[in-house]
Structure formats: structure tokens, C-alpha cells
Amino acid sequence: MYDAIIDLDGLTVDLGGNPVLRGMELHVSPGEIVAIVGPNGSGKSTLLRCVAGLQPATDGQVLVFGEPPADDAGFWGRVGLLFEEPAWYPALTTREHLELVGAVHAEARMTVDAALEEFALVERADAVPLNLSTGQRQRLSLAATLLRPSTLLLLDEPERGLDAAFRARLGDLLEEYAHEGGTVLMATHDPGLAERARRVSPTGVAA
Ligand SMILES: Nc1ncnc2c1ncn2[C@@H]1O[C@H](COP(=O)(O)OP(=O)(O)OP(=O)(O)O)[C@@H](O)[C@H]1O
């Protein structure tokens, strides 16, 4: 068993000989929303990549669910990840992308119709992603991430491309996720999203 969903102890990462993270400590409890904030290049994405097991630590320990992150079905079945824009199937519509996600997860968190409604995509349900606006595509990425069941969300700038109204709505959706017991770790430049979370900087200190 584990007390912290994420437990970083002395996490140090060098990239290309440059020190990016230095002895970072972070403990995230179930149901918390934690925002990693800091200027461009301060190491937010690197930190997320370490927690996802995509970037090895130079030194220190990374535990997720009490174990080092493992690139296997057991780990990814519990972790929802939104970093870069996903690759879309060009011929599938917005609705069909969500149906695909719903079909492979027996216990989806919401129906496809509810996801279309929650993410304000009802009017674009029959459009293919390439015909969506940037913000609409980001809403589709978020809808797919939040439709599937997960325990931990790792989000890199989830506000990218979203208008002010939907950024506030995203804050509500993440709070609903946390109220259900989910945990969120996100890198963000959005002051509104950060204000609703526990803020840490990539140096590990409260921000
Ligand atoms: N593969 C790499 N090799 C060398 N340096 C790298 C590599 N990837 C990233 N860096 C550097 O590591 C530092 C941290 O990058 P990172 O992407 O984690 O920052 P960030 O806080 O997420 O930035 P942003 O707000 O711009 O997204 C930056 O100085 C970046 O240039």
C-alpha cells in the first residue's frame, strides 16, 4: 500500500549536461490537485515526464502508487496523460473518437453524449478533428482523457488553446475528478487553474 500517490525524493535530472531538477521533494496525496508553476524552461514538463516514467532520473527516487513508474498496462490503466496533441484518425469524427475511447474502457467515467455536452462539442460532434479549431481539438483531447477511468491525471498545459470561459470550466471538471478521489498533477501557465490547486515550483518549494 502507499500513502502518497506521487512521492519524489531528491529527484535530480540533468539534460544534455544541464541541471534541470535538483533534489526535488514532492508528496501528492489522493484527491489532491497540484499545479507545477514556473517560467518557461524551469523544468515543469521534465518533472511530469519523470512521474510518467518517460524521463529517467539522474538521481533520487520517483514513486507513483508506491512503486517506480512502469511502462506497462497496469500503470497506464491508472494514469491518464495529456502532453502533446494526440494523433487523430483523420476519417473519424469527434463523436467517433470518443466512442472509440468509451468502447475500450468498460467503466467509462461518462457517456459519449455527456462528454460532448461537458466539453462543449455537441455542435461539432460530426466534424473530423482536422476541421475543428485549435481550442475545440484541445477540448476533444481533454474529453477523451477524462472519459476513460483513471486514478491519476498528468496534464501538461491543459489550458492550451482554451478560451477564458472554458479554462474556468476545466477547473470545475478537474475539481469534480478530485472529488471522486482522483489526483491531478499538471503543469500550467494559467493563473486561474493554478489558484485552485496546490502550487509547487519545479524546485519543489511552494509557489
Ligand atoms: N533533450 C534535452 N536536452 C537538453 N536540454 C533539454 C532537453 N529537453 C529540455 N531541455 C531543457 O531543460 C529545461 C527544462 O525544460 P522543460 O521543457 O521541462 O521546461 P518547462 O518548464 O516545461 O518549460 P515551458 O514552460 O516552456 O513548457 C529547459 O532549459 C530546456 O531547454
The ligand as a MOL file (V3000), in Angstrom:
LIG
                    3D

  0  0  0     0  0            999 V3000
M  V30 BEGIN CTAB
M  V30 COUNTS 31 33 0 0 0
M  V30 BEGIN ATOM
M  V30 1 N 16.5170 16.8050 -24.5290 0
M  V30 2 C 17.0120 17.8830 -23.9160 0
M  V30 3 N 18.3520 18.1190 -23.8740 0
M  V30 4 C 18.8670 19.1840 -23.2360 0
M  V30 5 N 18.0940 20.0990 -22.5930 0
M  V30 6 C 16.7650 19.9160 -22.6130 0
M  V30 7 C 16.1500 18.8010 -23.2550 0
M  V30 8 N 14.8070 18.9030 -23.0910 0
M  V30 9 C 14.6060 20.0230 -22.3740 0
M  V30 10 N 15.7590 20.6310 -22.0860 0
M  V30 11 C 15.9510 21.8690 -21.3030 0
M  V30 12 O 15.5320 21.5680 -19.9700 0
M  V30 13 C 14.9330 22.7240 -19.3910 0
M  V30 14 C 13.5560 22.3630 -18.8440 0
M  V30 15 O 12.6570 22.1100 -19.9350 0
M  V30 16 P 11.1150 21.8230 -19.6780 0
M  V30 17 O 10.5010 21.5040 -21.0050 0
M  V30 18 O 10.9750 20.8240 -18.5900 0
M  V30 19 O 10.6210 23.2480 -19.1370 0
M  V30 20 P 9.1270 23.7980 -18.8670 0
M  V30 21 O 9.1570 24.4100 -17.5100 0
M  V30 22 O 8.1370 22.7190 -19.1110 0
M  V30 23 O 9.0020 24.9330 -19.9660 0
M  V30 24 P 7.7130 25.5700 -20.7320 0
M  V30 25 O 7.0020 26.4570 -19.7480 0
M  V30 26 O 8.3630 26.3620 -21.8320 0
M  V30 27 O 6.8650 24.4230 -21.2440 0
M  V30 28 C 14.9160 23.7930 -20.4700 0
M  V30 29 O 16.0120 24.6730 -20.2540 0
M  V30 30 C 15.0990 23.0190 -21.7560 0
M  V30 31 O 15.7310 23.8000 -22.7280 0
M  V30 END ATOM
M  V30 BEGIN BOND
M  V30 1 1 1 2
M  V30 2 1 2 3
M  V30 3 2 2 7
M  V30 4 2 3 4
M  V30 5 1 4 5
M  V30 6 2 5 6
M  V30 7 1 6 7
M  V30 8 1 6 10
M  V30 9 1 7 8
M  V30 10 2 8 9
M  V30 11 1 9 10
M  V30 12 1 10 11
M  V30 13 1 11 12
M  V30 14 1 11 30
M  V30 15 1 12 13
M  V30 16 1 13 14
M  V30 17 1 13 28
M  V30 18 1 14 15
M  V30 19 1 15 16
M  V30 20 2 16 17
M  V30 21 1 16 18
M  V30 22 1 16 19
M  V30 23 1 19 20
M  V30 24 2 20 21
M  V30 25 1 20 22
M  V30 26 1 20 23
M  V30 27 1 23 24
M  V30 28 2 24 25
M  V30 29 1 24 26
M  V30 30 1 24 27
M  V30 31 1 28 29
M  V30 32 1 28 30
M  V30 33 1 30 31
M  V30 END BOND
M  V30 END CTAB
M  END
